[in-house]
Amino acid sequence: KKYPIEIKSSPETEKYIEPDYLEC
């Protein structure tokens, strides 16, 4: 299963970044 890793949007671009998935 893949678990999403929460990533906060960078303050410089103020754009939402798609969360990476950690394979377990």
PEKASUL-V411322 format. One record per residue. RES is the residue in one letter. SS is DSSP state (A for helix, B for strand, O for the rest). PSI is psi in radians with two decimals (NA if undefined). OMEGA is omega in degrees with one decimal (* if undefined). Layout:
BEGIN
res: <RES & RES>
ss: <SS & SS>
psi: <PSI & PSI>
omega: <OMEGA & OMEGA>
END
This chain:
BEGIN
res: <K & K & Y & P & I & E & I & K & S & S & P & E & T & E & K & Y & I & E & P & D & Y & L & E & C>
ss: <O & B & B & B & B & O & O & O & O & B & O & O & O & O & B & O & O & O & O & B & B & B & B & O>
psi: <2.69 & 2.26 & 2.23 & 2.43 & 2.11 & 2.28 & 2.21 & 2.55 & 2.46 & 2.35 & -0.42 & -0.73 & -0.40 & 0.64 & 2.57 & 2.27 & 2.26 & 2.31 & 2.45 & 2.76 & 2.23 & 2.10 & 2.25 & NA>
omega: <179.0 & 179.8 & -178.5 & 176.7 & -176.7 & 177.8 & -179.3 & 179.8 & -178.6 & -177.3 & -177.9 & -175.7 & -178.6 & 178.7 & -179.7 & 179.2 & -179.7 & -178.5 & 176.7 & -179.7 & 179.7 & -178.4 & 179.4 & *>
END
